[in-house]
Amino acid sequence: MIDVLVLDVNETLTDMEPLRDGFEAAGLPRHSLEPWFAEILRDGFALTAVDAYAAFGDLAADLLRDRFAAAGIEPVEETVRNVFSGFTRLPLHADVAPGLQRIHEAGVRIVTLTNGAAAMSENVFGNGGILPFLEHRLDVSGPQRWKPHPDAYRYAAEVCGVPVERTGLAAVHPWDVDGAQRAGLHGFYVDRRKTPYPNSFRAPEHTVPDFTALADLLQTGQSQSNQSQAGQSQAGQSQAGQSQAKAK
């Protein structure tokens, strides 16, 4: 089915709920997480749309200062860093490690591609036990284009040395799956929350409830692909044998 599986990171692999503790400790409402994260994506997408780029961390810090100011809280840099550093301590969703282990064992190469900073995920992936399964940990600082720009996905395929049509992307974000499919990748929508998929986007090629189900899907696909290749090889050997017999 595919040779390489590209994984989104924030929310797809990581559970971002613990970030609420950092907001609360800083004096902000716990529900600040959703609008803040949405604003980061909004500004990253907007800059990409006008052929510009800013790092996730820079946008996140600017928007966090805005929230502190709006709440009448002095935006002390240490407080900003403390909230943002929560990304390095996030847990993985429970289905991620066992699912990725099975996908890795099926022979599918696995890489991550985040709009954030790849370096921030090292402890998260190490603590979660999935680092051995990852061939590369990539971010959009390379192409200087945020997902869902096609250059971001093509960059991941180029790093892995595979064509986009042999690459898939798994994410919980419809905009990410849509962008990957428009760039030529296969799309896997991980729908943990049973959320309706937006009609404005291209329908995902595959929808799974979690990474365990994705492993089932990919293992079946790899098995069928191997059987097909074996059949073609046997057919080729048979034809070669017949040709040699005729020659005699």
C-alpha positions, -999 to +999 in steps of 0.1 A: +000+000+000+027+025+011+064+025+018+065+055+042+040+067+067+042+104+077+027+112+111+014+145+123+025+151+160+004+176+180-030+160+189-024+131+165+003+115+186+003+136+217-025+143+242-024+181+247-047+181+277-019+186+303-011+219+287-042+233+305-023+230+338+003+254+325-024+280+315-040+277+349-007+280+368-001+312+348-034+327+357-052+320+325-084+299+321-079+263+312-101+267+282-075+291+267-057+261+251-081+256+221-082+292+209-045+297+215-035+266+195-060+276+167-045+311+166-010+296+162-022+276+132-041+305+118-010+327+117+013+300+104-011+293+076-015+330+068+022+336+066+026+305+043-002+319+021+018+350+014+051+331+009+065+340+043+075+319+073+078+321+111+086+293+135+058+277+156+076+287+189+078+324+179+041+326+170+031+307+201+050+330+224+037+362+207+001+349+210+006+339+246+018+373+255-013+387+238-034+365+261-016+376+292-020+412+283-057+408+276-061+392+310-042+419+328-012+397+336+023+409+331+037+387+303+069+377+321+092+357+297+097+330+323+060+324+325+057+323+287+085+297+286+069+276+314+036+274+295+052+266+262+076+240+277+046+219+285+049+206+249+080+187+259+062+168+286+031+157+269+020+120+270+012+100+239-023+087+233-026+051+245-031+037+211+000+052+196+029+031+208+013-004+202+000+008+169+033+021+156+051-010+168+029-031+146+032-007+117+070-008+120+070-046+122+050-047+090+079-030+072+064+004+068+090+032+074+077+058+098+086+095+101+070+125+119+063+159+103+052+187+125+045+224+121+062+227+155+098+220+163+110+184+159+135+189+188+106+194+212+093+159+207+124+140+216+116+135+253+079+129+245+088+101+220+115+087+242+093+085+272+065+071+251+088+043+237+084+051+200+117+066+191+131+033+178+102+031+153+109+066+138+133+069+109+132+107+108+117+135+130+110+163+106+095+198+109+086+225+084+117+246+091+132+227+061+108+237+034+098+269+052+062+261+044+036+251+070+014+222+064-010+220+045+012+235+018+022+208-006+059+216-003+058+204+033+046+169+024+069+167-007+098+176+016+091+146+038+089+123+008+122+137-006+140+132+027+129+095+026+137+091-010+103+079-021+077+092-045+047+109-029+024+082-043+042+056-021+038+079+010+009+083+034+000+108+060-019+100+092-035+129+112-065+138+133-068+171+115-089+171+083-070+201+069-038+180+072-052+149+055-067+171+028-034+189+022-015+156+020-039+141-005-038+172-027+000+169-027-003+133-039+000+113-007-024+088+006-046+101+035-054+084+067-078+102+090-075+092+126-109+099+140-107+093+177-135+117+186-159+105+159-160+140+144-178+146+111-154+152+083-158+186+066-176+184+033-154+212+019-123+190+020-115+160-001-128+129+016-101+109+032-090+077+015-091+059+048-107+066+081-097+048+113-106+053+149-070+049+162-035+037+155-044+001+163-069+001+135-044+018+112-020-010+120-046-035+110-052-017+077-016-013+068-006-048+078-034-062+055-022-039+027+014-049+031+005-086+032-016-083+000+012-063-017+038-090-007+015-117-021+011-098-053+048-093-057+054-130-050+028-140-076+044-117-102+078-132-094+066-167-098+049-158-131+081-143-144+101-174-134+075-196-151+076-176-183+114-177-183+114-214-178+089-219-207+111-197-229+142-217-221+123-250-228+112-237-262+147-226-271+159-262-265 
